[in-house]
């Protein structure tokens, strides 16, 4: 679709990272921006920065895991601007705690934000896009190849699947709504610290998993050295304008996903790759984990 000054773009998770970069990129093209986020102070700061670009803005505190909150976001958008043209369901969290032995609240939080946030976003805004518009759902390369964490991988696989189905449904119904799935690898965001927004309703945040912390250290470094959110946002705008579904900022990760599917086609058992972009060899990480386990067992003697 053609991006024009005066159109309206809604971005969830807009207070930081890819979300803020998307808001800024659309604003620089003259679009008015609705910024949604769950963190009050960061949302206020982000909105001030986007407004300084000379466009109209609206900040709406939104918990995307709650249908009523996202519906309220849609209504606030219509009340302020009378319509919407671009919707970026971008809010996401990384998770916290032990996946298998910790509280189930970790799963509830990650799936609530990463998956249900997209579901609610599509359902709330799609009826208002049927005359023409575009939806961008932020998934991850983890939506095509697991290996990050079970809740995160599961949520992102689901986002890829529902987004592809949405795309096909729009084609089948001949509705002028473009759909894109964003599947990045390492991007310089604060997702590793997303537990700062752990919801009180889920009880006390689970403790850190000392074994997972080993891999987390390496992941943090990979993220710090990753692609800038602005570069990702530029790719998103290009995809919206060209009507392209897949957005893959990292070809090296895409190549790994292709190899995974080649193994699936050959009906081979899953196999974790030895080399992952930005990370030390898997054998090194496994050795570090084993050493930590041995140290823990020694401490119990």
N, C-alpha and C positions, 0 to 999 in steps of 0.2 A: 504494500500500500504506500501511497505517497504521504510523507510526513509534511504537515503544514503548520505554520504558526497559528496558534489559537486552538489547536486540538488539545485534548485532555489525556494525560497519561497517569495511570494509577500504579504505584509501586509499593509493594509490601516489603518489610525489612529495609526500609528506605533510609534509616538513620546511619547506616554504616556500610562498608564493604561494597559488594556488587550492587546492592540496592541503591546506595547513595550515588554510585557512579552512573547507574541507569537514569536516575532522576536528573542528574547534572547533564548527561548527554542529551536527553530529550529536551531539557530546558534550553540548552544552547541552540537547539533547532527551533526554538520559539514556542514549544508546547507548554501549556499550563500543567502544573504537577500537583497531584495528590500524594502526599507522603504518609505512609502508614507504618507504624512500628509500635512495639510494646514498651519501649524504654522512653519515658517522658523527656528526660534531660537531653538525651542524644537526638531525639526527634525534634525538639525545639531548636537545637543548634543547626541541624541539617536543614530544616525549613528556612531558617534565616539565611543560610548560605545560598540556597537555591533561589529564594526571593531576590537576592542581590543580583541575580543574573537578568532581572527585568521581566520576569514572568509572574503570573498569578499562581499562588500556592494555597494549599489547604493541608493542614496537619491533622491527622485523626489517629489517636491512640487506638491500636487494634491488636487484639489477641486472635491471631488467625486460626487458632485451634478451636475457637468458638464460633459456631454458625451465626449466632445473633450479632456478634461483634463485627463479622465480615459483612453481614447484611446491613448493619448500621453504617459501615464504611461506604457501601454502594449508595445508600440513601443520601448520605452526606455529600457524596460526589455529585449526585443528580441535583440536590438542592442548591449547591453552590454553582455548578457549571452547566447544568441542564443536559448533560450527556457525557459520554466517555468514548475514547477511540482506541487506547492502548491499555492493556492490563498486564502487569508483570507480577505474577505470583512467585515472589522471590524469597520470602522469609524462610529461614532455616536454622536448625540447631544441630550441634554435633553429638550431643549425648554426654552422659557422665555416669561413672560407676561401673560395677561389674555386670556385664551383660547377662550372664547365665546364673550367677549366684547372688547378685544384688537384688534390690527391690524392683518389682515390675514397673514402678513409676518411671524408670528410665525409658522403657519402651513406650509408655503412655505419652510421655513428653515428646519424644522424637517423632513418633507417628502422628501425634496431635498437630505438631507444627509443620513438619515436612510433608506429610501426606494429606491430612485433613485440611490443612491450610490451603493447599492447592484445590482440593475438592470444593471447599467453601468459596474460594475465590472465583472459580469457573462458574459455579452455580449462581452466585450472586450477580455477576457482571454479564454473563453470556446473553441474557434476555435484552440487555441494553446495547449489545454490539451487533445485532442481527442485520442492521442496515449497512454494516461495514466496520471493520475494526480488526484488531490483532491481539492474541493472547500469547504471552511468553511464560512458560513454566520453567522455573529453575530446578533442574534435576542435578546430576553430577555424573562424572564418568563412573562413579560407584553405582549408577543405575544400569550399567552395562557389564560391569565386572566387579564382583564382591571382593572383600579383602580389607575393608576399612574397619567397620564394626557392624555387627549383625543388625541392630535397629536402624542405623544410618543406611546401610546397603539395602535393606528391605524397603525402607521408605522411598529411596531414590529409584529403585527398580519399579515400584508402584507408580511413581510420578511419570517415568518414561512410558509405561504401559498405558496409563490413562490419557496421557497427552497424545500418544499416537492414535488411540481410539477416537479422541476428540477430533483430531485432524481428519481422520477418515469419515467421521460422522458429518463434518462440515462439508466435505467433498460430496458425499452421498446426497445430502439434503440440498446441495447447490446454494449454500449460504455463504455470503462474502465475508467470512471471518477467517483470517489467517491464524495459524497455530505454529508455534515453535517450541522445541525442547532444547534448553541450554544444558550442556553436559561438560562442564569444565573439570580440569584437574586441579593442580595447586594454584591458588589465587591468594594474594596478600589481603586476607580478611581476618576478622577477629573470631572466626567460628570456633576456634579451640577454647575460647573464653565465653562461649554462649551460655554457660551455666550461670553467668551473672544475672540472667533473667529467669532462673529456675522459679516456677510458679509455686507460691506458698500453698495453694490448694492440694498439691501433691505431697505435702509433708516436708520433712527435712531433706535437703539435698543429699544424695547418697555419697559416701566417702569415695575418695579416689581409689582406683584399683592400682596397687603398686606395680604389678606386672605390666599392665597396659601403659603405665607411665613411661616405661622404657621406650616403647614405640612412639608414644606421644612426643617425647623429646625430639625424635628424628622428624616427626611430622611437622612440628612447629618450625623447625629449621627449613623444611621443604616449602612450607607456606610462606615464610619470610622471604624466601628466594624465588617465589613464584611470580606469575603474571600479575600485572597491575589490574585492579578492577576497571580502570578506565579503558584498558585495552579490550577487556571482555565486553564492556558496554558498547564499544565501537562495533564489535562483531554482531552484537544483538541488533543494533540499528540497521546494519547492512542486511541482516536476515529479515527484519520486518519489511524493509523497503523492497526486497527481492521476493518476499513470500516464501522464504526457505524454511523448511521444518527443522532440520538438524543444525545445531550450532556446537561445533567442536573446537574450542580454543587450543586444545593440546593434541596434536597429531600423534605424539609418541604414546600417549595413553590410549588413543583410539586403536593404534596398531596392536596393543596388548589385548584390547577387547576383541579384536578380530581373531587373534590367536586362540582366545578362549572359545569362541564360537566354532573355530575349526576343530578343536578338540571335542566339542559337543557333537559336531557333525560326524566325527569318527567314533562316537559313543565311548570316549575315554573318560576315566574318572577325573574329577577336578584336580588341578595341580596349581599350587601357588607359584608365581614366577619368582625366580631367583633375583632378578633385577627389576626394580620399579623406579621410574624417573624421580630424581630428587632424594631417593632413600638409599641407605647403605644396603649391601647385599642381604638377602633374607637370612642366609646362614649366619651372618654376623649378629643380626637382631635376635635370632633364636639362641645363639650362644650367650648373649647378654641376658636374656630371659632365664635361661637355665642356670646361669651363675647367680642370678638374684634368688631363684628358688632354693638353690643349695645354701645360700647365705641365710635365708629365712629358716630353713630346716636346722641349720647349725645353731642359730639363735634360740631354737626351741629346746635344744638338748640340755 
